[in-house]
């Protein structure tokens, strides 16, 4: 099944694995960078949620790399 999330995950992995093969980073560096990127993305979505004034907006829902489903609102990240 082809999804945007799946393609972004593959892209992040391929970039980090390529840097490992080139000798620029170690595997732990790549995993840490991917996790950091996920957290930065979540904080970005929190900032964007602050711009929505619609009363029906309940936040963004996504699946993190570890399989957890989360709802991202302007104030919180809640595990579903």
mmJSON file of the N, C-alpha and C atoms, coordinates in Angstrom:
{"data_MODEL":{"atom_site":{
"group_PDB":["ATOM","ATOM","ATOM","ATOM","ATOM","ATOM","ATOM","ATOM","ATOM","ATOM","ATOM","ATOM","ATOM","ATOM","ATOM","ATOM","ATOM","ATOM","ATOM","ATOM","ATOM","ATOM","ATOM","ATOM","ATOM","ATOM","ATOM","ATOM","ATOM","ATOM","ATOM","ATOM","ATOM","ATOM","ATOM","ATOM","ATOM","ATOM","ATOM","ATOM","ATOM","ATOM","ATOM","ATOM","ATOM","ATOM","ATOM","ATOM","ATOM","ATOM","ATOM","ATOM","ATOM","ATOM","ATOM","ATOM","ATOM","ATOM","ATOM","ATOM","ATOM","ATOM","ATOM","ATOM","ATOM","ATOM","ATOM","ATOM","ATOM","ATOM","ATOM","ATOM","ATOM","ATOM","ATOM","ATOM","ATOM","ATOM","ATOM","ATOM","ATOM","ATOM","ATOM","ATOM","ATOM","ATOM","ATOM","ATOM","ATOM","ATOM","ATOM","ATOM","ATOM","ATOM","ATOM","ATOM","ATOM","ATOM","ATOM","ATOM","ATOM","ATOM","ATOM","ATOM","ATOM","ATOM","ATOM","ATOM","ATOM","ATOM","ATOM","ATOM","ATOM","ATOM","ATOM","ATOM","ATOM","ATOM","ATOM","ATOM","ATOM","ATOM","ATOM","ATOM","ATOM","ATOM","ATOM","ATOM","ATOM","ATOM","ATOM","ATOM","ATOM","ATOM","ATOM","ATOM","ATOM","ATOM","ATOM","ATOM","ATOM","ATOM","ATOM","ATOM","ATOM","ATOM","ATOM","ATOM","ATOM","ATOM","ATOM","ATOM","ATOM","ATOM","ATOM","ATOM","ATOM","ATOM","ATOM","ATOM","ATOM","ATOM","ATOM","ATOM","ATOM","ATOM","ATOM","ATOM","ATOM","ATOM","ATOM","ATOM","ATOM","ATOM","ATOM","ATOM","ATOM","ATOM","ATOM","ATOM","ATOM","ATOM","ATOM","ATOM","ATOM","ATOM","ATOM","ATOM","ATOM","ATOM","ATOM","ATOM","ATOM","ATOM","ATOM","ATOM","ATOM","ATOM","ATOM","ATOM","ATOM","ATOM","ATOM","ATOM","ATOM","ATOM","ATOM","ATOM","ATOM","ATOM","ATOM","ATOM","ATOM","ATOM","ATOM","ATOM","ATOM","ATOM","ATOM","ATOM","ATOM","ATOM","ATOM","ATOM","ATOM","ATOM","ATOM","ATOM","ATOM","ATOM","ATOM","ATOM","ATOM","ATOM","ATOM","ATOM","ATOM","ATOM","ATOM","ATOM"],
"id":[1,2,3,4,5,6,7,8,9,10,11,12,13,14,15,16,17,18,19,20,21,22,23,24,25,26,27,28,29,30,31,32,33,34,35,36,37,38,39,40,41,42,43,44,45,46,47,48,49,50,51,52,53,54,55,56,57,58,59,60,61,62,63,64,65,66,67,68,69,70,71,72,73,74,75,76,77,78,79,80,81,82,83,84,85,86,87,88,89,90,91,92,93,94,95,96,97,98,99,100,101,102,103,104,105,106,107,108,109,110,111,112,113,114,115,116,117,118,119,120,121,122,123,124,125,126,127,128,129,130,131,132,133,134,135,136,137,138,139,140,141,142,143,144,145,146,147,148,149,150,151,152,153,154,155,156,157,158,159,160,161,162,163,164,165,166,167,168,169,170,171,172,173,174,175,176,177,178,179,180,181,182,183,184,185,186,187,188,189,190,191,192,193,194,195,196,197,198,199,200,201,202,203,204,205,206,207,208,209,210,211,212,213,214,215,216,217,218,219,220,221,222,223,224,225,226,227,228,229,230,231,232,233,234,235,236,237,238,239,240],
"type_symbol":["N","C","C","N","C","C","N","C","C","N","C","C","N","C","C","N","C","C","N","C","C","N","C","C","N","C","C","N","C","C","N","C","C","N","C","C","N","C","C","N","C","C","N","C","C","N","C","C","N","C","C","N","C","C","N","C","C","N","C","C","N","C","C","N","C","C","N","C","C","N","C","C","N","C","C","N","C","C","N","C","C","N","C","C","N","C","C","N","C","C","N","C","C","N","C","C","N","C","C","N","C","C","N","C","C","N","C","C","N","C","C","N","C","C","N","C","C","N","C","C","N","C","C","N","C","C","N","C","C","N","C","C","N","C","C","N","C","C","N","C","C","N","C","C","N","C","C","N","C","C","N","C","C","N","C","C","N","C","C","N","C","C","N","C","C","N","C","C","N","C","C","N","C","C","N","C","C","N","C","C","N","C","C","N","C","C","N","C","C","N","C","C","N","C","C","N","C","C","N","C","C","N","C","C","N","C","C","N","C","C","N","C","C","N","C","C","N","C","C","N","C","C","N","C","C","N","C","C","N","C","C","N","C","C","N","C","C","N","C","C"],
"label_atom_id":["N","CA","C","N","CA","C","N","CA","C","N","CA","C","N","CA","C","N","CA","C","N","CA","C","N","CA","C","N","CA","C","N","CA","C","N","CA","C","N","CA","C","N","CA","C","N","CA","C","N","CA","C","N","CA","C","N","CA","C","N","CA","C","N","CA","C","N","CA","C","N","CA","C","N","CA","C","N","CA","C","N","CA","C","N","CA","C","N","CA","C","N","CA","C","N","CA","C","N","CA","C","N","CA","C","N","CA","C","N","CA","C","N","CA","C","N","CA","C","N","CA","C","N","CA","C","N","CA","C","N","CA","C","N","CA","C","N","CA","C","N","CA","C","N","CA","C","N","CA","C","N","CA","C","N","CA","C","N","CA","C","N","CA","C","N","CA","C","N","CA","C","N","CA","C","N","CA","C","N","CA","C","N","CA","C","N","CA","C","N","CA","C","N","CA","C","N","CA","C","N","CA","C","N","CA","C","N","CA","C","N","CA","C","N","CA","C","N","CA","C","N","CA","C","N","CA","C","N","CA","C","N","CA","C","N","CA","C","N","CA","C","N","CA","C","N","CA","C","N","CA","C","N","CA","C","N","CA","C","N","CA","C","N","CA","C","N","CA","C","N","CA","C","N","CA","C","N","CA","C"],
"label_alt_id":[null,null,null,null,null,null,null,null,null,null,null,null,null,null,null,null,null,null,null,null,null,null,null,null,null,null,null,null,null,null,null,null,null,null,null,null,null,null,null,null,null,null,null,null,null,null,null,null,null,null,null,null,null,null,null,null,null,null,null,null,null,null,null,null,null,null,null,null,null,null,null,null,null,null,null,null,null,null,null,null,null,null,null,null,null,null,null,null,null,null,null,null,null,null,null,null,null,null,null,null,null,null,null,null,null,null,null,null,null,null,null,null,null,null,null,null,null,null,null,null,null,null,null,null,null,null,null,null,null,null,null,null,null,null,null,null,null,null,null,null,null,null,null,null,null,null,null,null,null,null,null,null,null,null,null,null,null,null,null,null,null,null,null,null,null,null,null,null,null,null,null,null,null,null,null,null,null,null,null,null,null,null,null,null,null,null,null,null,null,null,null,null,null,null,null,null,null,null,null,null,null,null,null,null,null,null,null,null,null,null,null,null,null,null,null,null,null,null,null,null,null,null,null,null,null,null,null,null,null,null,null,null,null,null,null,null,null,null,null,null],
"label_comp_id":["UNK","UNK","UNK","UNK","UNK","UNK","UNK","UNK","UNK","UNK","UNK","UNK","UNK","UNK","UNK","UNK","UNK","UNK","UNK","UNK","UNK","UNK","UNK","UNK","UNK","UNK","UNK","UNK","UNK","UNK","UNK","UNK","UNK","UNK","UNK","UNK","UNK","UNK","UNK","UNK","UNK","UNK","UNK","UNK","UNK","UNK","UNK","UNK","UNK","UNK","UNK","UNK","UNK","UNK","UNK","UNK","UNK","UNK","UNK","UNK","UNK","UNK","UNK","UNK","UNK","UNK","UNK","UNK","UNK","UNK","UNK","UNK","UNK","UNK","UNK","UNK","UNK","UNK","UNK","UNK","UNK","UNK","UNK","UNK","UNK","UNK","UNK","UNK","UNK","UNK","UNK","UNK","UNK","UNK","UNK","UNK","UNK","UNK","UNK","UNK","UNK","UNK","UNK","UNK","UNK","UNK","UNK","UNK","UNK","UNK","UNK","UNK","UNK","UNK","UNK","UNK","UNK","UNK","UNK","UNK","UNK","UNK","UNK","UNK","UNK","UNK","UNK","UNK","UNK","UNK","UNK","UNK","UNK","UNK","UNK","UNK","UNK","UNK","UNK","UNK","UNK","UNK","UNK","UNK","UNK","UNK","UNK","UNK","UNK","UNK","UNK","UNK","UNK","UNK","UNK","UNK","UNK","UNK","UNK","UNK","UNK","UNK","UNK","UNK","UNK","UNK","UNK","UNK","UNK","UNK","UNK","UNK","UNK","UNK","UNK","UNK","UNK","UNK","UNK","UNK","UNK","UNK","UNK","UNK","UNK","UNK","UNK","UNK","UNK","UNK","UNK","UNK","UNK","UNK","UNK","UNK","UNK","UNK","UNK","UNK","UNK","UNK","UNK","UNK","UNK","UNK","UNK","UNK","UNK","UNK","UNK","UNK","UNK","UNK","UNK","UNK","UNK","UNK","UNK","UNK","UNK","UNK","UNK","UNK","UNK","UNK","UNK","UNK","UNK","UNK","UNK","UNK","UNK","UNK","UNK","UNK","UNK","UNK","UNK","UNK"],
"label_asym_id":["A","A","A","A","A","A","A","A","A","A","A","A","A","A","A","A","A","A","A","A","A","A","A","A","A","A","A","A","A","A","A","A","A","A","A","A","A","A","A","A","A","A","A","A","A","A","A","A","A","A","A","A","A","A","A","A","A","A","A","A","A","A","A","A","A","A","A","A","A","A","A","A","A","A","A","A","A","A","A","A","A","A","A","A","A","A","A","A","A","A","A","A","A","A","A","A","A","A","A","A","A","A","A","A","A","A","A","A","A","A","A","A","A","A","A","A","A","A","A","A","A","A","A","A","A","A","A","A","A","A","A","A","A","A","A","A","A","A","A","A","A","A","A","A","A","A","A","A","A","A","A","A","A","A","A","A","A","A","A","A","A","A","A","A","A","A","A","A","A","A","A","A","A","A","A","A","A","A","A","A","A","A","A","A","A","A","A","A","A","A","A","A","A","A","A","A","A","A","A","A","A","A","A","A","A","A","A","A","A","A","A","A","A","A","A","A","A","A","A","A","A","A","A","A","A","A","A","A","A","A","A","A","A","A","A","A","A","A","A","A"],
"label_entity_id":["1","1","1","1","1","1","1","1","1","1","1","1","1","1","1","1","1","1","1","1","1","1","1","1","1","1","1","1","1","1","1","1","1","1","1","1","1","1","1","1","1","1","1","1","1","1","1","1","1","1","1","1","1","1","1","1","1","1","1","1","1","1","1","1","1","1","1","1","1","1","1","1","1","1","1","1","1","1","1","1","1","1","1","1","1","1","1","1","1","1","1","1","1","1","1","1","1","1","1","1","1","1","1","1","1","1","1","1","1","1","1","1","1","1","1","1","1","1","1","1","1","1","1","1","1","1","1","1","1","1","1","1","1","1","1","1","1","1","1","1","1","1","1","1","1","1","1","1","1","1","1","1","1","1","1","1","1","1","1","1","1","1","1","1","1","1","1","1","1","1","1","1","1","1","1","1","1","1","1","1","1","1","1","1","1","1","1","1","1","1","1","1","1","1","1","1","1","1","1","1","1","1","1","1","1","1","1","1","1","1","1","1","1","1","1","1","1","1","1","1","1","1","1","1","1","1","1","1","1","1","1","1","1","1","1","1","1","1","1","1"],
"label_seq_id":[1,1,1,2,2,2,3,3,3,4,4,4,5,5,5,6,6,6,7,7,7,8,8,8,9,9,9,10,10,10,11,11,11,12,12,12,13,13,13,14,14,14,15,15,15,16,16,16,17,17,17,18,18,18,19,19,19,20,20,20,21,21,21,22,22,22,23,23,23,24,24,24,25,25,25,26,26,26,27,27,27,28,28,28,29,29,29,30,30,30,31,31,31,32,32,32,33,33,33,34,34,34,35,35,35,36,36,36,37,37,37,38,38,38,39,39,39,40,40,40,41,41,41,42,42,42,43,43,43,44,44,44,45,45,45,46,46,46,47,47,47,48,48,48,49,49,49,50,50,50,51,51,51,52,52,52,53,53,53,54,54,54,55,55,55,56,56,56,57,57,57,58,58,58,59,59,59,60,60,60,61,61,61,62,62,62,63,63,63,64,64,64,65,65,65,66,66,66,67,67,67,68,68,68,69,69,69,70,70,70,71,71,71,72,72,72,73,73,73,74,74,74,75,75,75,76,76,76,77,77,77,78,78,78,79,79,79,80,80,80],
"pdbx_PDB_ins_code":[null,null,null,null,null,null,null,null,null,null,null,null,null,null,null,null,null,null,null,null,null,null,null,null,null,null,null,null,null,null,null,null,null,null,null,null,null,null,null,null,null,null,null,null,null,null,null,null,null,null,null,null,null,null,null,null,null,null,null,null,null,null,null,null,null,null,null,null,null,null,null,null,null,null,null,null,null,null,null,null,null,null,null,null,null,null,null,null,null,null,null,null,null,null,null,null,null,null,null,null,null,null,null,null,null,null,null,null,null,null,null,null,null,null,null,null,null,null,null,null,null,null,null,null,null,null,null,null,null,null,null,null,null,null,null,null,null,null,null,null,null,null,null,null,null,null,null,null,null,null,null,null,null,null,null,null,null,null,null,null,null,null,null,null,null,null,null,null,null,null,null,null,null,null,null,null,null,null,null,null,null,null,null,null,null,null,null,null,null,null,null,null,null,null,null,null,null,null,null,null,null,null,null,null,null,null,null,null,null,null,null,null,null,null,null,null,null,null,null,null,null,null,null,null,null,null,null,null,null,null,null,null,null,null,null,null,null,null,null,null],
"Cartn_x":[0.85,0.0,0.895,0.699,1.493,0.817,1.511,0.975,2.024,1.589,2.527,3.435,2.851,3.648,4.701,4.32,5.269,6.403,6.078,7.109,8.043,7.503,8.354,9.268,8.74,9.555,10.699,10.404,11.463,12.495,12.044,12.973,13.909,13.353,14.185,15.2,14.757,15.671,16.762,16.395,17.38,18.433,18.015,18.981,19.946,19.403,20.281,21.168,20.636,21.441,22.553,22.265,23.284,24.436,24.117,25.162,25.976,25.325,26.061,27.05,26.58,27.439,28.608,28.386,29.443,30.459,30.173,31.102,30.967,29.884,29.689,29.118,28.239,27.587,27.579,27.262,27.018,25.516,25.133,23.715,22.944,23.513,22.833,22.584,23.503,23.309,22.112,21.995,20.895,19.558,19.487,18.241,17.86,18.845,18.585,18.1,18.688,18.271,16.849,16.477,15.11,14.123,14.456,13.579,13.473,14.584,14.559,13.703,13.832,13.015,11.532,11.165,9.757,9.261,10.071,9.675,9.568,10.476,10.407,9.118,8.778,7.542,6.316,6.299,5.182,5.062,6.162,6.137,5.686,6.072,5.626,4.105,3.559,2.107,1.404,2.022,1.438,1.373,2.427,2.42,1.319,1.158,0.124,-1.271,-1.443,-2.746,-3.191,-2.255,-2.597,-3.241,-3.063,-3.609,-5.048,-5.532,-6.886,-7.881,-8.838,-9.852,-11.175,-11.263,-12.514,-12.844,-14.08,-14.447,-14.483,-14.588,-14.646,-13.268,-12.205,-10.849,-10.424,-10.191,-9.815,-8.34,-7.587,-6.158,-5.786,-4.494,-3.956,-3.792,-4.107,-3.915,-2.92,-1.909,-0.928,-0.37,0.285,0.949,2.446,3.026,4.464,5.206,6.498,7.313,7.261,7.013,6.946,5.569,4.666,3.343,2.272,2.653,1.671,0.866,-0.459,-1.311,-1.409,-1.221,-1.276,-2.166,-2.764,-3.514,-2.705,-2.436,-1.615,-2.533,-2.618,-3.382,-2.406,-2.941,-2.042,-1.334,-1.902,-1.314,-0.743,-1.211,-0.813,-0.575,0.116,0.244,-0.28,-1.426,-2.094,-2.002,-1.574,-1.54,-2.969,-3.391,-4.762,-4.841],
"Cartn_y":[-1.179,0.0,1.241,2.1,3.306,4.457,5.026,6.169,7.267,8.491,9.607,9.358,8.906,8.651,7.582,6.523,5.462,5.951,6.784,7.317,8.272,9.086,9.989,9.208,8.127,7.284,6.65,6.152,5.564,6.607,7.821,8.881,9.215,9.358,9.663,8.556,7.315,6.196,6.165,6.338,6.272,7.369,8.553,9.643,9.301,8.835,8.529,7.323,6.297,5.114,5.472,6.351,6.777,7.496,8.295,8.992,8.004,6.949,5.905,5.212,4.835,4.135,5.0,6.303,7.222,7.459,6.942,7.104,8.433,9.154,10.469,10.324,9.326,9.115,7.633,7.376,6.018,5.768,4.496,4.14,4.85,4.914,5.58,7.052,7.698,9.09,9.217,8.289,8.325,8.125,7.154,6.905,8.107,8.693,9.882,11.046,11.202,12.275,12.099,10.862,10.589,10.877,10.453,10.725,12.214,12.924,14.372,15.042,14.585,15.139,14.933,13.783,13.53,14.505,14.734,15.682,17.108,17.5,18.832,18.955,17.898,17.908,18.04,17.363,17.458,18.874,19.478,20.858,21.836,21.574,22.405,22.329,21.12,20.964,21.635,21.633,22.36,23.855,24.395,25.81,26.097,25.209,25.393,25.284,24.405,24.246,25.54,26.346,27.623,28.598,28.373,29.279,28.953,27.778,27.362,27.89,28.684,29.256,28.503,27.509,26.775,25.996,26.106,25.389,23.871,23.403,21.955,21.316,22.113,21.569,20.922,19.619,18.886,18.524,18.97,18.698,17.754,17.565,16.657,15.278,14.232,12.871,12.19,11.567,10.85,9.667,8.798,7.639,7.911,7.852,8.068,6.835,6.939,5.837,4.615,4.817,3.695,3.03,3.499,2.907,3.572,4.51,5.212,6.189,6.178,7.188,8.344,9.554,10.73,11.797,12.602,13.782,14.995,15.872,17.053,18.276,18.943,20.203,21.32,22.513,23.646,23.556,22.797,22.724,21.379,20.303,18.977,18.012,16.93,15.765,14.603,14.051,13.008,11.685,10.635,9.298,8.774,8.28,7.768,6.294],
"Cartn_z":[0.0,0.0,0.0,-0.956,-1.095,-0.36,0.629,1.372,1.438,1.69,1.84,3.042,4.153,5.357,5.093,4.39,4.075,3.199,2.223,1.334,2.074,2.969,3.753,4.686,5.249,6.126,5.342,4.143,3.31,2.925,2.598,2.225,3.376,4.583,5.752,5.996,5.886,6.105,5.04,3.778,2.694,2.81,3.209,3.388,4.515,5.645,6.783,6.492,5.823,5.501,4.522,3.591,2.635,3.321,4.308,5.056,5.883,6.36,7.093,6.158,4.969,4.006,3.565,3.514,3.106,4.224,5.418,6.537,7.252,6.982,7.606,9.011,9.195,10.483,10.833,12.091,12.556,12.563,12.667,12.646,13.762,14.949,16.068,15.759,15.042,14.648,13.717,12.777,11.82,12.529,13.421,14.15,15.011,15.656,16.464,15.624,14.443,13.546,13.042,12.732,12.282,13.412,14.624,15.773,16.051,15.953,16.145,15.08,13.832,12.754,12.995,13.535,13.853,14.918,15.946,16.994,16.463,15.589,14.981,14.161,13.423,12.644,13.532,14.658,15.592,16.137,16.51,17.027,15.941,14.7,13.578,13.452,13.539,13.445,14.627,15.804,16.938,16.64,16.053,15.679,14.664,13.68,12.664,13.266,14.264,14.908,15.584,16.017,16.659,15.68,14.39,13.381,12.997,13.383,13.025,14.041,13.57,14.451,14.362,13.468,13.299,14.57,15.051,16.282,16.106,14.877,14.646,14.512,14.498,14.355,15.662,15.616,16.835,16.865,15.882,15.846,14.716,14.549,13.541,14.18,13.436,13.92,12.993,13.574,12.768,13.53,12.796,13.388,13.413,14.6,14.729,14.229,14.078,13.574,14.482,15.765,16.698,16.708,15.854,15.742,16.586,17.449,18.277,17.437,17.624,17.0,17.979,17.502,18.362,17.746,18.618,18.193,18.626,17.691,17.937,17.929,19.074,19.16,19.472,19.595,19.847,21.192,22.122,23.461,23.842,23.212,23.668,22.506,22.848,21.975,22.81,22.398,23.165,22.412,23.106,22.526,22.497,21.34,21.182,21.497],
"occupancy":[1.0,1.0,1.0,1.0,1.0,1.0,1.0,1.0,1.0,1.0,1.0,1.0,1.0,1.0,1.0,1.0,1.0,1.0,1.0,1.0,1.0,1.0,1.0,1.0,1.0,1.0,1.0,1.0,1.0,1.0,1.0,1.0,1.0,1.0,1.0,1.0,1.0,1.0,1.0,1.0,1.0,1.0,1.0,1.0,1.0,1.0,1.0,1.0,1.0,1.0,1.0,1.0,1.0,1.0,1.0,1.0,1.0,1.0,1.0,1.0,1.0,1.0,1.0,1.0,1.0,1.0,1.0,1.0,1.0,1.0,1.0,1.0,1.0,1.0,1.0,1.0,1.0,1.0,1.0,1.0,1.0,1.0,1.0,1.0,1.0,1.0,1.0,1.0,1.0,1.0,1.0,1.0,1.0,1.0,1.0,1.0,1.0,1.0,1.0,1.0,1.0,1.0,1.0,1.0,1.0,1.0,1.0,1.0,1.0,1.0,1.0,1.0,1.0,1.0,1.0,1.0,1.0,1.0,1.0,1.0,1.0,1.0,1.0,1.0,1.0,1.0,1.0,1.0,1.0,1.0,1.0,1.0,1.0,1.0,1.0,1.0,1.0,1.0,1.0,1.0,1.0,1.0,1.0,1.0,1.0,1.0,1.0,1.0,1.0,1.0,1.0,1.0,1.0,1.0,1.0,1.0,1.0,1.0,1.0,1.0,1.0,1.0,1.0,1.0,1.0,1.0,1.0,1.0,1.0,1.0,1.0,1.0,1.0,1.0,1.0,1.0,1.0,1.0,1.0,1.0,1.0,1.0,1.0,1.0,1.0,1.0,1.0,1.0,1.0,1.0,1.0,1.0,1.0,1.0,1.0,1.0,1.0,1.0,1.0,1.0,1.0,1.0,1.0,1.0,1.0,1.0,1.0,1.0,1.0,1.0,1.0,1.0,1.0,1.0,1.0,1.0,1.0,1.0,1.0,1.0,1.0,1.0,1.0,1.0,1.0,1.0,1.0,1.0,1.0,1.0,1.0,1.0,1.0,1.0,1.0,1.0,1.0,1.0,1.0,1.0],
"B_iso_or_equiv":[0.0,0.0,0.0,0.0,0.0,0.0,0.0,0.0,0.0,0.0,0.0,0.0,0.0,0.0,0.0,0.0,0.0,0.0,0.0,0.0,0.0,0.0,0.0,0.0,0.0,0.0,0.0,0.0,0.0,0.0,0.0,0.0,0.0,0.0,0.0,0.0,0.0,0.0,0.0,0.0,0.0,0.0,0.0,0.0,0.0,0.0,0.0,0.0,0.0,0.0,0.0,0.0,0.0,0.0,0.0,0.0,0.0,0.0,0.0,0.0,0.0,0.0,0.0,0.0,0.0,0.0,0.0,0.0,0.0,0.0,0.0,0.0,0.0,0.0,0.0,0.0,0.0,0.0,0.0,0.0,0.0,0.0,0.0,0.0,0.0,0.0,0.0,0.0,0.0,0.0,0.0,0.0,0.0,0.0,0.0,0.0,0.0,0.0,0.0,0.0,0.0,0.0,0.0,0.0,0.0,0.0,0.0,0.0,0.0,0.0,0.0,0.0,0.0,0.0,0.0,0.0,0.0,0.0,0.0,0.0,0.0,0.0,0.0,0.0,0.0,0.0,0.0,0.0,0.0,0.0,0.0,0.0,0.0,0.0,0.0,0.0,0.0,0.0,0.0,0.0,0.0,0.0,0.0,0.0,0.0,0.0,0.0,0.0,0.0,0.0,0.0,0.0,0.0,0.0,0.0,0.0,0.0,0.0,0.0,0.0,0.0,0.0,0.0,0.0,0.0,0.0,0.0,0.0,0.0,0.0,0.0,0.0,0.0,0.0,0.0,0.0,0.0,0.0,0.0,0.0,0.0,0.0,0.0,0.0,0.0,0.0,0.0,0.0,0.0,0.0,0.0,0.0,0.0,0.0,0.0,0.0,0.0,0.0,0.0,0.0,0.0,0.0,0.0,0.0,0.0,0.0,0.0,0.0,0.0,0.0,0.0,0.0,0.0,0.0,0.0,0.0,0.0,0.0,0.0,0.0,0.0,0.0,0.0,0.0,0.0,0.0,0.0,0.0,0.0,0.0,0.0,0.0,0.0,0.0,0.0,0.0,0.0,0.0,0.0,0.0],
"pdbx_formal_charge":[null,null,null,null,null,null,null,null,null,null,null,null,null,null,null,null,null,null,null,null,null,null,null,null,null,null,null,null,null,null,null,null,null,null,null,null,null,null,null,null,null,null,null,null,null,null,null,null,null,null,null,null,null,null,null,null,null,null,null,null,null,null,null,null,null,null,null,null,null,null,null,null,null,null,null,null,null,null,null,null,null,null,null,null,null,null,null,null,null,null,null,null,null,null,null,null,null,null,null,null,null,null,null,null,null,null,null,null,null,null,null,null,null,null,null,null,null,null,null,null,null,null,null,null,null,null,null,null,null,null,null,null,null,null,null,null,null,null,null,null,null,null,null,null,null,null,null,null,null,null,null,null,null,null,null,null,null,null,null,null,null,null,null,null,null,null,null,null,null,null,null,null,null,null,null,null,null,null,null,null,null,null,null,null,null,null,null,null,null,null,null,null,null,null,null,null,null,null,null,null,null,null,null,null,null,null,null,null,null,null,null,null,null,null,null,null,null,null,null,null,null,null,null,null,null,null,null,null,null,null,null,null,null,null,null,null,null,null,null,null],
"auth_seq_id":[1,1,1,2,2,2,3,3,3,4,4,4,5,5,5,6,6,6,7,7,7,8,8,8,9,9,9,10,10,10,11,11,11,12,12,12,13,13,13,14,14,14,15,15,15,16,16,16,17,17,17,18,18,18,19,19,19,20,20,20,21,21,21,22,22,22,23,23,23,24,24,24,25,25,25,26,26,26,27,27,27,28,28,28,29,29,29,30,30,30,31,31,31,32,32,32,33,33,33,34,34,34,35,35,35,36,36,36,37,37,37,38,38,38,39,39,39,40,40,40,41,41,41,42,42,42,43,43,43,44,44,44,45,45,45,46,46,46,47,47,47,48,48,48,49,49,49,50,50,50,51,51,51,52,52,52,53,53,53,54,54,54,55,55,55,56,56,56,57,57,57,58,58,58,59,59,59,60,60,60,61,61,61,62,62,62,63,63,63,64,64,64,65,65,65,66,66,66,67,67,67,68,68,68,69,69,69,70,70,70,71,71,71,72,72,72,73,73,73,74,74,74,75,75,75,76,76,76,77,77,77,78,78,78,79,79,79,80,80,80],
"auth_comp_id":["UNK","UNK","UNK","UNK","UNK","UNK","UNK","UNK","UNK","UNK","UNK","UNK","UNK","UNK","UNK","UNK","UNK","UNK","UNK","UNK","UNK","UNK","UNK","UNK","UNK","UNK","UNK","UNK","UNK","UNK","UNK","UNK","UNK","UNK","UNK","UNK","UNK","UNK","UNK","UNK","UNK","UNK","UNK","UNK","UNK","UNK","UNK","UNK","UNK","UNK","UNK","UNK","UNK","UNK","UNK","UNK","UNK","UNK","UNK","UNK","UNK","UNK","UNK","UNK","UNK","UNK","UNK","UNK","UNK","UNK","UNK","UNK","UNK","UNK","UNK","UNK","UNK","UNK","UNK","UNK","UNK","UNK","UNK","UNK","UNK","UNK","UNK","UNK","UNK","UNK","UNK","UNK","UNK","UNK","UNK","UNK","UNK","UNK","UNK","UNK","UNK","UNK","UNK","UNK","UNK","UNK","UNK","UNK","UNK","UNK","UNK","UNK","UNK","UNK","UNK","UNK","UNK","UNK","UNK","UNK","UNK","UNK","UNK","UNK","UNK","UNK","UNK","UNK","UNK","UNK","UNK","UNK","UNK","UNK","UNK","UNK","UNK","UNK","UNK","UNK","UNK","UNK","UNK","UNK","UNK","UNK","UNK","UNK","UNK","UNK","UNK","UNK","UNK","UNK","UNK","UNK","UNK","UNK","UNK","UNK","UNK","UNK","UNK","UNK","UNK","UNK","UNK","UNK","UNK","UNK","UNK","UNK","UNK","UNK","UNK","UNK","UNK","UNK","UNK","UNK","UNK","UNK","UNK","UNK","UNK","UNK","UNK","UNK","UNK","UNK","UNK","UNK","UNK","UNK","UNK","UNK","UNK","UNK","UNK","UNK","UNK","UNK","UNK","UNK","UNK","UNK","UNK","UNK","UNK","UNK","UNK","UNK","UNK","UNK","UNK","UNK","UNK","UNK","UNK","UNK","UNK","UNK","UNK","UNK","UNK","UNK","UNK","UNK","UNK","UNK","UNK","UNK","UNK","UNK","UNK","UNK","UNK","UNK","UNK","UNK"],
"auth_asym_id":["A","A","A","A","A","A","A","A","A","A","A","A","A","A","A","A","A","A","A","A","A","A","A","A","A","A","A","A","A","A","A","A","A","A","A","A","A","A","A","A","A","A","A","A","A","A","A","A","A","A","A","A","A","A","A","A","A","A","A","A","A","A","A","A","A","A","A","A","A","A","A","A","A","A","A","A","A","A","A","A","A","A","A","A","A","A","A","A","A","A","A","A","A","A","A","A","A","A","A","A","A","A","A","A","A","A","A","A","A","A","A","A","A","A","A","A","A","A","A","A","A","A","A","A","A","A","A","A","A","A","A","A","A","A","A","A","A","A","A","A","A","A","A","A","A","A","A","A","A","A","A","A","A","A","A","A","A","A","A","A","A","A","A","A","A","A","A","A","A","A","A","A","A","A","A","A","A","A","A","A","A","A","A","A","A","A","A","A","A","A","A","A","A","A","A","A","A","A","A","A","A","A","A","A","A","A","A","A","A","A","A","A","A","A","A","A","A","A","A","A","A","A","A","A","A","A","A","A","A","A","A","A","A","A","A","A","A","A","A","A"],
"auth_atom_id":["N","CA","C","N","CA","C","N","CA","C","N","CA","C","N","CA","C","N","CA","C","N","CA","C","N","CA","C","N","CA","C","N","CA","C","N","CA","C","N","CA","C","N","CA","C","N","CA","C","N","CA","C","N","CA","C","N","CA","C","N","CA","C","N","CA","C","N","CA","C","N","CA","C","N","CA","C","N","CA","C","N","CA","C","N","CA","C","N","CA","C","N","CA","C","N","CA","C","N","CA","C","N","CA","C","N","CA","C","N","CA","C","N","CA","C","N","CA","C","N","CA","C","N","CA","C","N","CA","C","N","CA","C","N","CA","C","N","CA","C","N","CA","C","N","CA","C","N","CA","C","N","CA","C","N","CA","C","N","CA","C","N","CA","C","N","CA","C","N","CA","C","N","CA","C","N","CA","C","N","CA","C","N","CA","C","N","CA","C","N","CA","C","N","CA","C","N","CA","C","N","CA","C","N","CA","C","N","CA","C","N","CA","C","N","CA","C","N","CA","C","N","CA","C","N","CA","C","N","CA","C","N","CA","C","N","CA","C","N","CA","C","N","CA","C","N","CA","C","N","CA","C","N","CA","C","N","CA","C","N","CA","C","N","CA","C","N","CA","C","N","CA","C","N","CA","C","N","CA","C"],
"pdbx_PDB_model_num":[1,1,1,1,1,1,1,1,1,1,1,1,1,1,1,1,1,1,1,1,1,1,1,1,1,1,1,1,1,1,1,1,1,1,1,1,1,1,1,1,1,1,1,1,1,1,1,1,1,1,1,1,1,1,1,1,1,1,1,1,1,1,1,1,1,1,1,1,1,1,1,1,1,1,1,1,1,1,1,1,1,1,1,1,1,1,1,1,1,1,1,1,1,1,1,1,1,1,1,1,1,1,1,1,1,1,1,1,1,1,1,1,1,1,1,1,1,1,1,1,1,1,1,1,1,1,1,1,1,1,1,1,1,1,1,1,1,1,1,1,1,1,1,1,1,1,1,1,1,1,1,1,1,1,1,1,1,1,1,1,1,1,1,1,1,1,1,1,1,1,1,1,1,1,1,1,1,1,1,1,1,1,1,1,1,1,1,1,1,1,1,1,1,1,1,1,1,1,1,1,1,1,1,1,1,1,1,1,1,1,1,1,1,1,1,1,1,1,1,1,1,1,1,1,1,1,1,1,1,1,1,1,1,1,1,1,1,1,1,1]
}}}
